[in-house]
Amino acid sequence: MKKATLCLLLLLSLGLISQADAQRKTYVGVKSGYNLSTAYFFHSLYGSDIEPKMEGGYQGGIIAMNYLRNHVGLQAELLYTQKGWRQEFDDQPDLVTELDYVELPLLVNIHTGKDRLHIFANGGCYVGYLVSSTQSATSAADNFYVYDESRDNKISYGFRGGVGAFYDFNFGTLLFESSFTYSLSDMFDPTTLSSGVPNTSKSMVVGFSVGYMFSFGEL
């Protein structure tokens, strides 16, 4: 958690320092899209022979981009996002875990282009809080790890980066973005190594989203 707090503080400091610049352009709007997520599990004593598959999910929320120079700015979002993983078996139905978070990414955004079309890349940190979990297995099965809300971690944090483009129309701005999220935090809390619960459990998400924004100000 200290890593996530330090990262967020650094990004916030960048925003506060740059407030001295009187010229800025701000975009505010909504976005939604689709997630493809999976997980990585490992136990320091027992290893892991589980190979989770991709599971689909939804993301959506609000987005704000504040450019304080022609090509550099901050991007902040407040999202409802679904993550999880799928395990496939030959002799039984797929076992699926879905974890739903409210998530706050804070990113540095760099774009190119001075006319209507802008290509951008962004990177930074996120912090999320679990609001619900569902899974198709209610108890531990062979080669399946069960997320337990009473035991496991509800706070998630890590890195996020992405690329995309936005186009300024007269009626507003359309945004297209693809992103990759990797959790520094572990989803599971094994309590002890002898429990058999992995002491490394990372979430990985590839996201695709479309946004619509209004802009204010001018550089």
Backbone torsions as a table, in degrees:
resi	resn	phi	psi	omega
1	MET	NA	-31.1	179.5
2	LYS	-62.5	-37.4	179.3
3	LYS	-62.9	-43.9	-179.4
4	ALA	-66.2	-41.5	179.7
5	THR	-63.0	-42.9	179.6
6	LEU	-63.7	-42.3	180.0
7	CYS	-63.0	-45.3	179.9
8	LEU	-65.0	-38.6	178.6
9	LEU	-64.4	-39.2	178.5
10	LEU	-64.0	-42.9	179.8
11	LEU	-68.2	-38.9	176.5
12	LEU	-64.7	-38.1	178.2
13	SER	-61.6	-41.2	177.1
14	LEU	-58.9	-42.0	179.5
15	GLY	-66.1	-41.8	-179.1
16	LEU	-67.9	-40.6	-179.6
17	ILE	-63.4	-39.8	-175.8
18	SER	-77.4	-5.3	178.8
19	GLN	-65.0	-15.1	179.1
20	ALA	-67.6	-19.3	178.8
21	ASP	-78.7	123.1	-174.7
22	ALA	-75.0	-24.2	-177.9
23	GLN	-97.5	132.8	177.4
24	ARG	-160.6	157.8	175.2
25	LYS	-128.1	131.1	-175.1
26	THR	-121.2	134.8	173.6
27	TYR	-111.5	134.6	176.9
28	VAL	-135.9	134.9	179.8
29	GLY	-173.8	-157.7	-179.1
30	VAL	-124.5	157.3	177.6
31	LYS	-147.0	155.6	174.7
32	SER	-153.9	160.9	-178.4
33	GLY	-179.3	-158.9	-171.0
34	TYR	-127.1	138.4	176.8
35	ASN	-109.6	143.1	165.1
36	LEU	-118.5	113.5	-172.4
37	SER	-126.8	156.2	174.4
38	THR	-151.6	-170.3	-176.4
39	ALA	-144.4	160.5	174.4
40	TYR	-122.8	126.1	-179.1
41	PHE	-120.3	141.6	174.3
42	PHE	-157.2	138.8	176.4
43	HIS	-114.0	130.0	-174.0
44	SER	-60.6	-28.7	-179.4
45	LEU	-97.3	-40.9	-171.6
46	TYR	-105.1	-5.1	-175.2
47	GLY	66.6	-149.9	176.4
48	SER	-167.0	133.2	175.7
49	ASP	-110.0	16.2	179.0
50	ILE	-88.5	132.3	177.1
51	GLU	-122.1	87.6	-178.1
52	PRO	-63.0	148.0	177.0
53	LYS	-102.0	169.7	178.3
54	MET	-70.1	142.6	175.5
55	GLU	-129.4	136.6	-178.8
56	GLY	-82.4	157.0	179.2
57	GLY	-163.8	179.1	-175.1
58	TYR	-112.5	149.1	168.7
59	GLN	-137.2	146.6	178.1
60	GLY	-171.4	152.2	179.5
61	GLY	166.6	-152.6	-178.0
62	ILE	-111.2	153.6	-177.8
63	ILE	-137.0	144.6	174.8
64	ALA	-139.4	134.4	175.9
65	MET	-126.1	129.1	-177.3
66	ASN	-123.4	108.6	-179.6
67	TYR	-97.6	121.5	-178.6
68	LEU	-106.0	-8.4	170.0
69	ARG	-134.9	170.9	-176.5
70	ASN	-58.6	-31.3	-171.9
71	HIS	-128.1	-1.0	-175.1
72	VAL	-129.6	135.7	177.7
73	GLY	-161.1	-171.6	177.8
74	LEU	-113.3	144.9	176.9
75	GLN	-125.9	126.5	178.4
76	ALA	-127.7	145.8	-179.6
77	GLU	-139.8	155.5	170.1
78	LEU	-129.3	111.2	-168.1
79	LEU	-123.9	150.0	161.9
80	TYR	-102.3	118.6	-172.9
81	THR	-134.6	140.8	-178.8
82	GLN	-106.2	128.5	178.5
83	LYS	-128.1	168.3	177.5
84	GLY	163.9	-160.3	178.0
85	TRP	-159.7	161.9	-179.0
86	ARG	-127.6	138.7	173.8
87	GLN	-120.0	129.5	-176.5
88	GLU	-104.3	139.0	-179.9
89	PHE	-131.9	152.3	179.4
90	ASP	-77.4	-32.2	-170.6
91	ASP	-110.5	10.7	178.6
92	GLN	-158.4	164.3	-179.2
93	PRO	-62.0	158.8	175.9
94	ASP	-59.5	144.1	175.8
95	LEU	-105.7	124.6	-172.2
96	VAL	-123.3	135.3	172.3
97	THR	-117.0	130.1	176.7
98	GLU	-123.1	126.4	178.4
99	LEU	-118.0	121.9	-177.8
100	ASP	-105.1	128.2	-176.0
101	TYR	-123.8	151.6	158.6
102	VAL	-96.0	125.0	-167.2
103	GLU	-128.7	141.3	178.3
104	LEU	-122.0	98.4	171.9
105	PRO	-87.4	144.2	174.3
106	LEU	-132.6	116.6	-167.0
107	LEU	-129.6	151.2	165.6
108	VAL	-88.3	130.1	-175.9
109	ASN	-117.4	126.6	177.8
110	ILE	-121.6	126.6	-178.6
111	HIS	-130.3	160.7	176.0
112	THR	-121.0	155.6	-179.1
113	GLY	107.0	134.6	-178.5
114	LYS	-114.2	-7.9	-179.4
115	ASP	-96.6	-133.6	-175.8
116	ARG	-85.5	-33.3	-177.1
117	LEU	-93.5	129.9	-179.4
118	HIS	-131.1	129.8	173.4
119	ILE	-101.5	134.8	-175.0
120	PHE	-136.4	160.6	169.6
121	ALA	-133.8	145.8	179.3
122	ASN	-139.6	161.9	178.1
123	GLY	-164.5	149.6	179.7
124	GLY	169.0	-146.3	-173.7
125	CYS	-122.4	165.4	172.8
126	TYR	-142.9	155.7	171.4
127	VAL	-131.7	135.8	-179.4
128	GLY	-135.1	159.1	177.7
129	TYR	-129.5	129.5	-179.1
130	LEU	-69.3	129.8	177.6
131	VAL	-110.1	-23.2	176.2
132	SER	-163.9	157.8	176.1
133	SER	-142.5	142.2	175.7
134	THR	-137.0	147.1	176.7
135	GLN	-153.5	151.0	-175.2
136	SER	-82.8	-7.6	175.0
137	ALA	-117.4	127.5	-177.7
138	THR	-95.8	-8.6	177.2
139	SER	-141.9	162.3	-175.8
140	ALA	-61.3	129.3	176.1
141	ALA	-117.8	167.4	177.6
142	ASP	-58.8	129.5	177.6
143	ASN	58.1	35.6	176.0
144	PHE	-142.0	128.6	179.4
145	TYR	-101.9	129.2	-177.8
146	VAL	-97.9	128.9	173.9
147	TYR	-80.3	127.2	-177.1
148	ASP	-118.0	110.7	-176.8
149	GLU	-61.5	-28.1	-179.7
150	SER	-77.1	-15.6	-177.7
151	ARG	-114.5	-40.0	-167.0
152	ASP	-90.0	173.5	-171.2
153	ASN	-78.0	131.0	176.0
154	LYS	-95.5	-19.9	177.5
155	ILE	-88.9	132.4	176.1
156	SER	-125.2	142.1	176.1
157	TYR	-153.0	156.5	-178.5
158	GLY	172.5	-156.6	-177.4
159	PHE	-104.7	150.5	171.4
160	ARG	-142.5	140.3	175.3
161	GLY	-142.1	159.5	-178.8
162	GLY	-165.2	171.8	175.1
163	VAL	-137.9	157.8	179.1
164	GLY	178.1	-164.5	-179.8
165	ALA	-150.1	151.7	170.1
166	PHE	-138.1	149.8	-175.7
167	TYR	-127.4	128.0	-178.8
168	ASP	-88.1	103.8	171.6
169	PHE	-89.6	170.2	175.9
170	ASN	-67.3	-27.9	-177.0
171	PHE	-94.7	0.9	-178.7
172	GLY	146.1	-170.8	-176.1
173	THR	-122.7	130.0	174.2
174	LEU	-100.6	136.9	-177.4
175	LEU	-124.3	138.8	174.2
176	PHE	-127.8	130.3	-174.3
177	GLU	-144.5	142.2	167.1
178	SER	-120.0	143.1	-173.0
179	SER	-142.0	161.4	175.0
180	PHE	-132.3	130.4	-179.2
181	THR	-122.3	134.6	178.1
182	TYR	-132.7	126.7	-177.3
183	SER	-83.6	132.1	169.4
184	LEU	-81.7	-29.3	177.8
185	SER	-78.6	158.3	175.5
186	ASP	-97.0	140.4	178.3
187	MET	-72.3	-37.2	-177.9
188	PHE	-96.3	149.4	171.0
189	ASP	-116.3	100.0	-172.1
190	PRO	-71.4	-12.0	-177.5
191	THR	66.1	-62.4	174.8
192	THR	-135.8	154.9	178.6
193	LEU	-65.0	-29.1	-177.8
194	SER	-71.3	-12.0	179.5
195	SER	-68.8	-20.8	-178.0
196	GLY	85.5	-9.3	177.2
197	VAL	-73.6	134.3	-177.5
198	PRO	-57.8	136.1	175.2
199	ASN	-89.5	-2.7	169.2
200	THR	-124.5	120.0	-178.8
201	SER	-148.9	93.9	-174.8
202	LYS	-103.5	146.4	175.5
203	SER	-101.6	139.2	176.9
204	MET	-131.3	131.1	-174.8
205	VAL	-135.6	131.1	167.6
206	VAL	-106.3	123.9	-175.9
207	GLY	-120.2	149.1	176.4
208	PHE	-131.2	128.4	-174.7
209	SER	-144.1	157.4	175.5
210	VAL	-126.1	137.9	-178.7
211	GLY	-131.9	157.9	174.0
212	TYR	-128.6	127.2	-173.1
213	MET	-134.8	154.4	166.9
214	PHE	-103.9	153.6	179.8
215	SER	-122.1	151.1	179.6
216	PHE	-135.1	144.7	177.1
217	GLY	82.6	179.7	-177.7
218	GLU	-156.3	140.8	177.3
219	LEU	-89.9	NA	NA
